Amino acid sequence: MRQPKPRHRPGPGEVTALERGIRVLEAVVDGGPAIALGDIAAAVELPKSTVHRLLHTFVATGYLETSEGGTYRASAGLLALAGRIVESVNYAGLAGPALRELQQHTVHTVHFGVLDGRVAVYVEKLQGRRPYEMTSRVGHTMPLHSSAIGKSILAFLPPRERDELIGQIKLERWTDTTITSRRALDAELKDIRARWWALDDEENQKGIRCVGTPVFNHTGRVMGAISVSAPAFDFTLDDVAAITPVLRAAAARVSAALGAPSELPADDPAAGR
């Protein structure tokens, strides 16, 4: 059985019935496939009688299920509720503070894009402090194989899913530097996993250079990426190298805002996931 995560223990008089119920529900979810009454009571440090009453309420309302052996587990109703919550998440809103902080460290345009089927789509754009304006806008889509955001996502997908997705997309040539070979793309994605950032060196649009790094959701799964973009004449490879540590730190803050685990694998997060 997976051990429940340590949580804040309110002092005397702090705990309301709602808080007790939340703690019990969390203990069941953290307890693995099934958890017994005694283990739940120990995890939340409440009397068994109190925990039993709360569990009965959750079972009656359809958020937990109980077995003949007396163990408890999350129900389909709870999973459906979680799904509705995930669908309603405002990713751009949650990422906003970290993106605005990143914007303070660069004069160039900041983007946040998420995976949407076989493409990535911009969900946020913070315009740079230059006299020109990037033509991108929220809602625009990007190819996965030629954009920094797209390659960041591809690189950190689970291997089997990544292979299937690449097999479904056309490695279309947009400029003379676009990667159109599967072998070359696989090598590029391996490098991205090693360094944790992707470069679009005028591959998606001639004259535009972009650097991106992945963002992970509450399950630890890659769901998007953030990037810094500018015309190549104003964003040299030295500039890319200088902004990369700041970009990675910002991506970590965005991931944390989306509920990602505090520690992600250091070498290949996609392996075995």
C-alpha positions as protocol buffer text, in pm:
chain_id: "A"
residue {
  index: 1
  type: MET
  ca { x: 0 y: 0 z: 0 }
}
residue {
  index: 2
  type: ARG
  ca { x: 133 y: 344 z: -88 }
}
residue {
  index: 3
  type: GLN
  ca { x: 201 y: 550 z: 224 }
}
residue {
  index: 4
  type: PRO
  ca { x: -20 y: 863 z: 258 }
}
residue {
  index: 5
  type: LYS
  ca { x: 167 y: 1189 z: 210 }
}
residue {
  index: 6
  type: PRO
  ca { x: 240 y: 1390 z: 528 }
}
residue {
  index: 7
  type: ARG
  ca { x: 6 y: 1684 z: 567 }
}
residue {
  index: 8
  type: HIS
  ca { x: -37 y: 1982 z: 793 }
}
residue {
  index: 9
  type: ARG
  ca { x: -198 y: 1881 z: 1123 }
}
residue {
  index: 10
  type: PRO
  ca { x: -423 y: 2159 z: 1256 }
}
residue {
  index: 11
  type: GLY
  ca { x: -409 y: 2232 z: 1626 }
}
residue {
  index: 12
  type: PRO
  ca { x: -695 y: 2192 z: 1874 }
}
residue {
  index: 13
  type: GLY
  ca { x: -1008 y: 2376 z: 1767 }
}
residue {
  index: 14
  type: GLU
  ca { x: -885 y: 2426 z: 1412 }
}
residue {
  index: 15
  type: VAL
  ca { x: -1045 y: 2124 z: 1248 }
}
residue {
  index: 16
  type: THR
  ca { x: -1395 y: 2162 z: 1107 }
}
residue {
  index: 17
  type: ALA
  ca { x: -1615 y: 1879 z: 983 }
}
residue {
  index: 18
  type: LEU
  ca { x: -1535 y: 1980 z: 626 }
}
residue {
  index: 19
  type: GLU
  ca { x: -1162 y: 1971 z: 693 }
}
residue {
  index: 20
  type: ARG
  ca { x: -1192 y: 1628 z: 852 }
}
residue {
  index: 21
  type: GLY
  ca { x: -1383 y: 1505 z: 548 }
}
residue {
  index: 22
  type: ILE
  ca { x: -1120 y: 1642 z: 311 }
}
residue {
  index: 23
  type: ARG
  ca { x: -842 y: 1475 z: 507 }
}
residue {
  index: 24
  type: VAL
  ca { x: -1025 y: 1141 z: 501 }
}
residue {
  index: 25
  type: LEU
  ca { x: -1086 y: 1167 z: 127 }
}
residue {
  index: 26
  type: GLU
  ca { x: -719 y: 1250 z: 66 }
}
residue {
  index: 27
  type: ALA
  ca { x: -610 y: 955 z: 278 }
}
residue {
  index: 28
  type: VAL
  ca { x: -824 y: 718 z: 70 }
}
residue {
  index: 29
  type: VAL
  ca { x: -690 y: 857 z: -257 }
}
residue {
  index: 30
  type: ASP
  ca { x: -330 y: 844 z: -130 }
}
residue {
  index: 31
  type: GLY
  ca { x: -378 y: 494 z: 10 }
}
residue {
  index: 32
  type: GLY
  ca { x: -347 y: 313 z: -320 }
}
residue {
  index: 33
  type: PRO
  ca { x: -603 y: 75 z: -477 }
}
residue {
  index: 34
  type: ALA
  ca { x: -776 y: 15 z: -143 }
}
residue {
  index: 35
  type: ILE
  ca { x: -724 y: 115 z: 220 }
}
residue {
  index: 36
  type: ALA
  ca { x: -876 y: -11 z: 545 }
}
residue {
  index: 37
  type: LEU
  ca { x: -1064 y: 195 z: 803 }
}
residue {
  index: 38
  type: GLY
  ca { x: -790 y: 157 z: 1063 }
}
residue {
  index: 39
  type: ASP
  ca { x: -522 y: 278 z: 823 }
}
residue {
  index: 40
  type: ILE
  ca { x: -732 y: 579 z: 724 }
}
residue {
  index: 41
  type: ALA
  ca { x: -793 y: 669 z: 1090 }
}
residue {
  index: 42
  type: ALA
  ca { x: -421 y: 641 z: 1164 }
}
residue {
  index: 43
  type: ALA
  ca { x: -331 y: 857 z: 864 }
}
residue {
  index: 44
  type: VAL
  ca { x: -568 y: 1139 z: 959 }
}
residue {
  index: 45
  type: GLU
  ca { x: -526 y: 1097 z: 1338 }
}
residue {
  index: 46
  type: LEU
  ca { x: -898 y: 1081 z: 1407 }
}
residue {
  index: 47
  type: PRO
  ca { x: -1113 y: 827 z: 1598 }
}
residue {
  index: 48
  type: LYS
  ca { x: -1237 y: 533 z: 1393 }
}
residue {
  index: 49
  type: SER
  ca { x: -1597 y: 623 z: 1473 }
}
residue {
  index: 50
  type: THR
  ca { x: -1553 y: 971 z: 1327 }
}
residue {
  index: 51
  type: VAL
  ca { x: -1375 y: 838 z: 1020 }
}
residue {
  index: 52
  type: HIS
  ca { x: -1643 y: 571 z: 968 }
}
residue {
  index: 53
  type: ARG
  ca { x: -1921 y: 834 z: 967 }
}
residue {
  index: 54
  type: LEU
  ca { x: -1732 y: 1042 z: 710 }
}
residue {
  index: 55
  type: LEU
  ca { x: -1662 y: 739 z: 492 }
}
residue {
  index: 56
  type: HIS
  ca { x: -2030 y: 643 z: 505 }
}
residue {
  index: 57
  type: THR
  ca { x: -2119 y: 990 z: 375 }
}
residue {
  index: 58
  type: PHE
  ca { x: -1870 y: 966 z: 88 }
}
residue {
  index: 59
  type: VAL
  ca { x: -1998 y: 620 z: -7 }
}
residue {
  index: 60
  type: ALA
  ca { x: -2361 y: 739 z: 9 }
}
residue {
  index: 61
  type: THR
  ca { x: -2285 y: 1036 z: -219 }
}
residue {
  index: 62
  type: GLY
  ca { x: -2101 y: 817 z: -470 }
}
residue {
  index: 63
  type: TYR
  ca { x: -1747 y: 949 z: -422 }
}
residue {
  index: 64
  type: LEU
  ca { x: -1606 y: 637 z: -256 }
}
residue {
  index: 65
  type: GLU
  ca { x: -1669 y: 264 z: -285 }
}
residue {
  index: 66
  type: THR
  ca { x: -1635 y: -1 z: -16 }
}
residue {
  index: 67
  type: SER
  ca { x: -1564 y: -372 z: -46 }
}
residue {
  index: 68
  type: GLU
  ca { x: -1694 y: -667 z: 154 }
}
residue {
  index: 69
  type: GLY
  ca { x: -1353 y: -683 z: 317 }
}
residue {
  index: 70
  type: GLY
  ca { x: -1403 y: -338 z: 464 }
}
residue {
  index: 71
  type: THR
  ca { x: -1158 y: -143 z: 248 }
}
residue {
  index: 72
  type: TYR
  ca { x: -1229 y: 181 z: 66 }
}
residue {
  index: 73
  type: ARG
  ca { x: -1129 y: 319 z: -271 }
}
residue {
  index: 74
  type: ALA
  ca { x: -1208 y: 608 z: -505 }
}
residue {
  index: 75
  type: SER
  ca { x: -1525 y: 559 z: -711 }
}
residue {
  index: 76
  type: ALA
  ca { x: -1609 y: 636 z: -1072 }
}
residue {
  index: 77
  type: GLY
  ca { x: -1801 y: 936 z: -941 }
}
residue {
  index: 78
  type: LEU
  ca { x: -1490 y: 1084 z: -785 }
}
residue {
  index: 79
  type: LEU
  ca { x: -1292 y: 1020 z: -1102 }
}
residue {
  index: 80
  type: ALA
  ca { x: -1563 y: 1192 z: -1307 }
}
residue {
  index: 81
  type: LEU
  ca { x: -1550 y: 1492 z: -1074 }
}
residue {
  index: 82
  type: ALA
  ca { x: -1171 y: 1505 z: -1107 }
}
residue {
  index: 83
  type: GLY
  ca { x: -1206 y: 1492 z: -1485 }
}
residue {
  index: 84
  type: ARG
  ca { x: -1446 y: 1787 z: -1484 }
}
residue {
  index: 85
  type: ILE
  ca { x: -1206 y: 1983 z: -1268 }
}
residue {
  index: 86
  type: VAL
  ca { x: -914 y: 1913 z: -1503 }
}
residue {
  index: 87
  type: GLU
  ca { x: -1120 y: 2018 z: -1804 }
}
residue {
  index: 88
  type: SER
  ca { x: -1208 y: 2347 z: -1637 }
}
residue {
  index: 89
  type: VAL
  ca { x: -851 y: 2438 z: -1542 }
}
residue {
  index: 90
  type: ASN
  ca { x: -736 y: 2775 z: -1674 }
}
residue {
  index: 91
  type: TYR
  ca { x: -379 y: 2681 z: -1760 }
}
residue {
  index: 92
  type: ALA
  ca { x: -285 y: 3030 z: -1874 }
}
residue {
  index: 93
  type: GLY
  ca { x: -423 y: 3181 z: -1555 }
}
residue {
  index: 94
  type: LEU
  ca { x: -231 y: 2943 z: -1330 }
}
residue {
  index: 95
  type: ALA
  ca { x: 89 y: 2997 z: -1529 }
}
residue {
  index: 96
  type: GLY
  ca { x: 46 y: 3376 z: -1540 }
}
residue {
  index: 97
  type: PRO
  ca { x: 265 y: 3480 z: -1245 }
}
residue {
  index: 98
  type: ALA
  ca { x: 561 y: 3268 z: -1358 }
}
residue {
  index: 99
  type: LEU
  ca { x: 526 y: 3386 z: -1718 }
}
residue {
  index: 100
  type: ARG
  ca { x: 515 y: 3751 z: -1613 }
}
residue {
  index: 101
  type: GLU
  ca { x: 825 y: 3697 z: -1400 }
}
residue {
  index: 102
  type: LEU
  ca { x: 999 y: 3543 z: -1700 }
}
residue {
  index: 103
  type: GLN
  ca { x: 895 y: 3844 z: -1908 }
}
residue {
  index: 104
  type: GLN
  ca { x: 1091 y: 4067 z: -1670 }
}
residue {
  index: 105
  type: HIS
  ca { x: 1410 y: 3880 z: -1762 }
}
residue {
  index: 106
  type: THR
  ca { x: 1386 y: 3919 z: -2139 }
}
residue {
  index: 107
  type: VAL
  ca { x: 1297 y: 4183 z: -2395 }
}
residue {
  index: 108
  type: HIS
  ca { x: 1154 y: 3916 z: -2621 }
}
residue {
  index: 109
  type: THR
  ca { x: 811 y: 3753 z: -2655 }
}
residue {
  index: 110
  type: VAL
  ca { x: 706 y: 3481 z: -2412 }
}
residue {
  index: 111
  type: HIS
  ca { x: 467 y: 3204 z: -2518 }
}
residue {
  index: 112
  type: PHE
  ca { x: 291 y: 2919 z: -2340 }
}
residue {
  index: 113
  type: GLY
  ca { x: 162 y: 2636 z: -2558 }
}
residue {
  index: 114
  type: VAL
  ca { x: -9 y: 2305 z: -2483 }
}
residue {
  index: 115
  type: LEU
  ca { x: -47 y: 1977 z: -2669 }
}
residue {
  index: 116
  type: ASP
  ca { x: -376 y: 1951 z: -2858 }
}
residue {
  index: 117
  type: GLY
  ca { x: -397 y: 1631 z: -3057 }
}
residue {
  index: 118
  type: ARG
  ca { x: -130 y: 1636 z: -3327 }
}
residue {
  index: 119
  type: VAL
  ca { x: -32 y: 2001 z: -3282 }
}
residue {
  index: 120
  type: ALA
  ca { x: 54 y: 2247 z: -3007 }
}
residue {
  index: 121
  type: VAL
  ca { x: -162 y: 2553 z: -2951 }
}
residue {
  index: 122
  type: TYR
  ca { x: -76 y: 2887 z: -2791 }
}
residue {
  index: 123
  type: VAL
  ca { x: -275 y: 2954 z: -2474 }
}
residue {
  index: 124
  type: GLU
  ca { x: -82 y: 3262 z: -2363 }
}
residue {
  index: 125
  type: LYS
  ca { x: 139 y: 3526 z: -2520 }
}
residue {
  index: 126
  type: LEU
  ca { x: 326 y: 3808 z: -2347 }
}
residue {
  index: 127
  type: GLN
  ca { x: 455 y: 4059 z: -2599 }
}
residue {
  index: 128
  type: GLY
  ca { x: 822 y: 4158 z: -2582 }
}
residue {
  index: 129
  type: ARG
  ca { x: 962 y: 4506 z: -2528 }
}
residue {
  index: 130
  type: ARG
  ca { x: 1084 y: 4565 z: -2880 }
}
residue {
  index: 131
  type: PRO
  ca { x: 947 y: 4803 z: -3147 }
}
residue {
  index: 132
  type: TYR
  ca { x: 836 y: 4507 z: -3358 }
}
residue {
  index: 133
  type: GLU
  ca { x: 557 y: 4262 z: -3271 }
}
residue {
  index: 134
  type: MET
  ca { x: 554 y: 3888 z: -3324 }
}
residue {
  index: 135
  type: THR
  ca { x: 267 y: 3775 z: -3546 }
}
residue {
  index: 136
  type: SER
  ca { x: 173 y: 3481 z: -3322 }
}
residue {
  index: 137
  type: ARG
  ca { x: -148 y: 3495 z: -3120 }
}
residue {
  index: 138
  type: VAL
  ca { x: -340 y: 3290 z: -2866 }
}
residue {
  index: 139
  type: GLY
  ca { x: -520 y: 3008 z: -3045 }
}
residue {
  index: 140
  type: HIS
  ca { x: -262 y: 2968 z: -3321 }
}
residue {
  index: 141
  type: THR
  ca { x: -132 y: 2615 z: -3370 }
}
residue {
  index: 142
  type: MET
  ca { x: 227 y: 2500 z: -3417 }
}
residue {
  index: 143
  type: PRO
  ca { x: 370 y: 2187 z: -3579 }
}
residue {
  index: 144
  type: LEU
  ca { x: 528 y: 1957 z: -3323 }
}
residue {
  index: 145
  type: HIS
  ca { x: 840 y: 1871 z: -3524 }
}
residue {
  index: 146
  type: SER
  ca { x: 956 y: 2222 z: -3613 }
}
residue {
  index: 147
  type: SER
  ca { x: 867 y: 2449 z: -3319 }
}
residue {
  index: 148
  type: ALA
  ca { x: 1052 y: 2480 z: -2989 }
}
residue {
  index: 149
  type: ILE
  ca { x: 731 y: 2427 z: -2794 }
}
residue {
  index: 150
  type: GLY
  ca { x: 634 y: 2128 z: -3008 }
}
residue {
  index: 151
  type: LYS
  ca { x: 973 y: 1961 z: -2983 }
}
residue {
  index: 152
  type: SER
  ca { x: 982 y: 2019 z: -2606 }
}
residue {
  index: 153
  type: ILE
  ca { x: 651 y: 1834 z: -2577 }
}
residue {
  index: 154
  type: LEU
  ca { x: 748 y: 1551 z: -2812 }
}
residue {
  index: 155
  type: ALA
  ca { x: 1078 y: 1493 z: -2634 }
}
residue {
  index: 156
  type: PHE
  ca { x: 916 y: 1427 z: -2297 }
}
residue {
  index: 157
  type: LEU
  ca { x: 615 y: 1221 z: -2399 }
}
residue {
  index: 158
  type: PRO
  ca { x: 622 y: 853 z: -2298 }
}
residue {
  index: 159
  type: PRO
  ca { x: 830 y: 670 z: -2564 }
}
residue {
  index: 160
  type: ARG
  ca { x: 547 y: 463 z: -2711 }
}
residue {
  index: 161
  type: GLU
  ca { x: 311 y: 759 z: -2731 }
}
residue {
  index: 162
  type: ARG
  ca { x: 584 y: 973 z: -2883 }
}
residue {
  index: 163
  type: ASP
  ca { x: 654 y: 714 z: -3152 }
}
residue {
  index: 164
  type: GLU
  ca { x: 285 y: 679 z: -3235 }
}
residue {
  index: 165
  type: LEU
  ca { x: 235 y: 1055 z: -3253 }
}
residue {
  index: 166
  type: ILE
  ca { x: 537 y: 1113 z: -3475 }
}
residue {
  index: 167
  type: GLY
  ca { x: 406 y: 838 z: -3702 }
}
residue {
  index: 168
  type: GLN
  ca { x: 79 y: 1030 z: -3739 }
}
residue {
  index: 169
  type: ILE
  ca { x: 223 y: 1370 z: -3829 }
}
residue {
  index: 170
  type: LYS
  ca { x: 381 y: 1481 z: -4154 }
}
residue {
  index: 171
  type: LEU
  ca { x: 736 y: 1607 z: -4113 }
}
residue {
  index: 172
  type: GLU
  ca { x: 667 y: 1895 z: -4345 }
}
residue {
  index: 173
  type: ARG
  ca { x: 946 y: 2127 z: -4456 }
}
residue {
  index: 174
  type: TRP
  ca { x: 879 y: 2492 z: -4369 }
}
residue {
  index: 175
  type: THR
  ca { x: 1229 y: 2634 z: -4420 }
}
residue {
  index: 176
  type: ASP
  ca { x: 1565 y: 2504 z: -4533 }
}
residue {
  index: 177
  type: THR
  ca { x: 1653 y: 2415 z: -4171 }
}
residue {
  index: 178
  type: THR
  ca { x: 1335 y: 2222 z: -4085 }
}
residue {
  index: 179
  type: ILE
  ca { x: 1398 y: 1867 z: -3964 }
}
residue {
  index: 180
  type: THR
  ca { x: 1218 y: 1632 z: -4204 }
}
residue {
  index: 181
  type: SER
  ca { x: 1400 y: 1305 z: -4133 }
}
residue {
  index: 182
  type: ARG
  ca { x: 1267 y: 1072 z: -3863 }
}
residue {
  index: 183
  type: ARG
  ca { x: 1620 y: 970 z: -3772 }
}
residue {
  index: 184
  type: ALA
  ca { x: 1730 y: 1332 z: -3737 }
}
residue {
  index: 185
  type: LEU
  ca { x: 1419 y: 1415 z: -3533 }
}
residue {
  index: 186
  type: ASP
  ca { x: 1478 y: 1123 z: -3297 }
}
residue {
  index: 187
  type: ALA
  ca { x: 1838 y: 1239 z: -3244 }
}
residue {
  index: 188
  type: GLU
  ca { x: 1719 y: 1594 z: -3181 }
}
residue {
  index: 189
  type: LEU
  ca { x: 1461 y: 1481 z: -2926 }
}
residue {
  index: 190
  type: LYS
  ca { x: 1725 y: 1274 z: -2745 }
}
residue {
  index: 191
  type: ASP
  ca { x: 1943 y: 1586 z: -2717 }
}
residue {
  index: 192
  type: ILE
  ca { x: 1646 y: 1786 z: -2588 }
}
residue {
  index: 193
  type: ARG
  ca { x: 1581 y: 1532 z: -2314 }
}
residue {
  index: 194
  type: ALA
  ca { x: 1946 y: 1555 z: -2210 }
}
residue {
  index: 195
  type: ARG
  ca { x: 1960 y: 1936 z: -2191 }
}
residue {
  index: 196
  type: TRP
  ca { x: 1591 y: 2008 z: -2107 }
}
residue {
  index: 197
  type: TRP
  ca { x: 1539 y: 2274 z: -2374 }
}
residue {
  index: 198
  type: ALA
  ca { x: 1457 y: 2281 z: -2745 }
}
residue {
  index: 199
  type: LEU
  ca { x: 1574 y: 2521 z: -3013 }
}
residue {
  index: 200
  type: ASP
  ca { x: 1377 y: 2629 z: -3318 }
}
residue {
  index: 201
  type: ASP
  ca { x: 1658 y: 2779 z: -3523 }
}
residue {
  index: 202
  type: GLU
  ca { x: 1450 y: 2930 z: -3805 }
}
residue {
  index: 203
  type: GLU
  ca { x: 1294 y: 2585 z: -3858 }
}
residue {
  index: 204
  type: ASN
  ca { x: 929 y: 2684 z: -3834 }
}
residue {
  index: 205
  type: GLN
  ca { x: 951 y: 3031 z: -3986 }
}
residue {
  index: 206
  type: LYS
  ca { x: 1242 y: 3186 z: -4170 }
}
residue {
  index: 207
  type: GLY
  ca { x: 1402 y: 3462 z: -3965 }
}
residue {
  index: 208
  type: ILE
  ca { x: 1248 y: 3358 z: -3630 }
}
residue {
  index: 209
  type: ARG
  ca { x: 1445 y: 3189 z: -3353 }
}
residue {
  index: 210
  type: CYS
  ca { x: 1282 y: 3036 z: -3046 }
}
residue {
  index: 211
  type: VAL
  ca { x: 1389 y: 2840 z: -2739 }
}
residue {
  index: 212
  type: GLY
  ca { x: 1145 y: 2632 z: -2532 }
}
residue {
  index: 213
  type: THR
  ca { x: 1134 y: 2400 z: -2235 }
}
residue {
  index: 214
  type: PRO
  ca { x: 868 y: 2153 z: -2114 }
}
residue {
  index: 215
  type: VAL
  ca { x: 590 y: 2203 z: -1860 }
}
residue {
  index: 216
  type: PHE
  ca { x: 438 y: 1915 z: -1661 }
}
residue {
  index: 217
  type: ASN
  ca { x: 93 y: 1871 z: -1506 }
}
residue {
  index: 218
  type: HIS
  ca { x: -26 y: 1730 z: -1173 }
}
residue {
  index: 219
  type: THR
  ca { x: 46 y: 1373 z: -1284 }
}
residue {
  index: 220
  type: GLY
  ca { x: 404 y: 1451 z: -1381 }
}
residue {
  index: 221
  type: ARG
  ca { x: 316 y: 1421 z: -1749 }
}
residue {
  index: 222
  type: VAL
  ca { x: 435 y: 1675 z: -2005 }
}
residue {
  index: 223
  type: MET
  ca { x: 138 y: 1883 z: -2119 }
}
residue {
  index: 224
  type: GLY
  ca { x: 298 y: 2185 z: -2284 }
}
residue {
  index: 225
  type: ALA
  ca { x: 598 y: 2414 z: -2293 }
}
residue {
  index: 226
  type: ILE
  ca { x: 696 y: 2776 z: -2254 }
}
residue {
  index: 227
  type: SER
  ca { x: 924 y: 2963 z: -2490 }
}
residue {
  index: 228
  type: VAL
  ca { x: 1103 y: 3285 z: -2571 }
}
residue {
  index: 229
  type: SER
  ca { x: 1088 y: 3398 z: -2936 }
}
residue {
  index: 230
  type: ALA
  ca { x: 1231 y: 3680 z: -3147 }
}
residue {
  index: 231
  type: PRO
  ca { x: 1367 y: 3758 z: -3492 }
}
residue {
  index: 232
  type: ALA
  ca { x: 1698 y: 3579 z: -3539 }
}
residue {
  index: 233
  type: PHE
  ca { x: 1887 y: 3906 z: -3597 }
}
residue {
  index: 234
  type: ASP
  ca { x: 1786 y: 4016 z: -3244 }
}
residue {
  index: 235
  type: PHE
  ca { x: 1813 y: 3677 z: -3071 }
}
residue {
  index: 236
  type: THR
  ca { x: 2156 y: 3525 z: -3121 }
}
residue {
  index: 237
  type: LEU
  ca { x: 2262 y: 3178 z: -3012 }
}
residue {
  index: 238
  type: ASP
  ca { x: 2456 y: 3345 z: -2730 }
}
residue {
  index: 239
  type: ASP
  ca { x: 2130 y: 3513 z: -2623 }
}
residue {
  index: 240
  type: VAL
  ca { x: 1962 y: 3172 z: -2630 }
}
residue {
  index: 241
  type: ALA
  ca { x: 2231 y: 3026 z: -2404 }
}
residue {
  index: 242
  type: ALA
  ca { x: 2194 y: 3317 z: -2162 }
}
residue {
  index: 243
  type: ILE
  ca { x: 1816 y: 3292 z: -2127 }
}
residue {
  index: 244
  type: THR
  ca { x: 1795 y: 2911 z: -2103 }
}
residue {
  index: 245
  type: PRO
  ca { x: 1855 y: 2882 z: -1724 }
}
residue {
  index: 246
  type: VAL
  ca { x: 1593 y: 3150 z: -1658 }
}
residue {
  index: 247
  type: LEU
  ca { x: 1351 y: 2978 z: -1895 }
}
residue {
  index: 248
  type: ARG
  ca { x: 1396 y: 2642 z: -1724 }
}
residue {
  index: 249
  type: ALA
  ca { x: 1339 y: 2798 z: -1383 }
}
residue {
  index: 250
  type: ALA
  ca { x: 1021 y: 2962 z: -1511 }
}
residue {
  index: 251
  type: ALA
  ca { x: 899 y: 2632 z: -1654 }
}
residue {
  index: 252
  type: ALA
  ca { x: 956 y: 2469 z: -1316 }
}
residue {
  index: 253
  type: ARG
  ca { x: 740 y: 2738 z: -1154 }
}
residue {
  index: 254
  type: VAL
  ca { x: 468 y: 2690 z: -1415 }
}
residue {
  index: 255
  type: SER
  ca { x: 476 y: 2313 z: -1357 }
}
residue {
  index: 256
  type: ALA
  ca { x: 449 y: 2369 z: -982 }
}
residue {
  index: 257
  type: ALA
  ca { x: 149 y: 2598 z: -1038 }
}
residue {
  index: 258
  type: LEU
  ca { x: -14 y: 2316 z: -1234 }
}
residue {
  index: 259
  type: GLY
  ca { x: 43 y: 2074 z: -946 }
}
residue {
  index: 260
  type: ALA
  ca { x: 340 y: 1882 z: -1088 }
}
residue {
  index: 261
  type: PRO
  ca { x: 549 y: 1669 z: -850 }
}
residue {
  index: 262
  type: SER
  ca { x: 823 y: 1869 z: -681 }
}
residue {
  index: 263
  type: GLU
  ca { x: 1090 y: 1636 z: -820 }
}
residue {
  index: 264
  type: LEU
  ca { x: 1102 y: 1522 z: -1181 }
}
residue {
  index: 265
  type: PRO
  ca { x: 1356 y: 1267 z: -1316 }
}
residue {
  index: 266
  type: ALA
  ca { x: 1684 y: 1428 z: -1410 }
}
residue {
  index: 267
  type: ASP
  ca { x: 1774 y: 1233 z: -1721 }
}
residue {
  index: 268
  type: ASP
  ca { x: 1478 y: 1104 z: -1923 }
}
residue {
  index: 269
  type: PRO
  ca { x: 1142 y: 1179 z: -1757 }
}
residue {
  index: 270
  type: ALA
  ca { x: 966 y: 1007 z: -2045 }
}
residue {
  index: 271
  type: ALA
  ca { x: 1130 y: 672 z: -1985 }
}
residue {
  index: 272
  type: GLY
  ca { x: 890 y: 417 z: -1851 }
}
residue {
  index: 273
  type: ARG
  ca { x: 615 y: 667 z: -1786 }
}
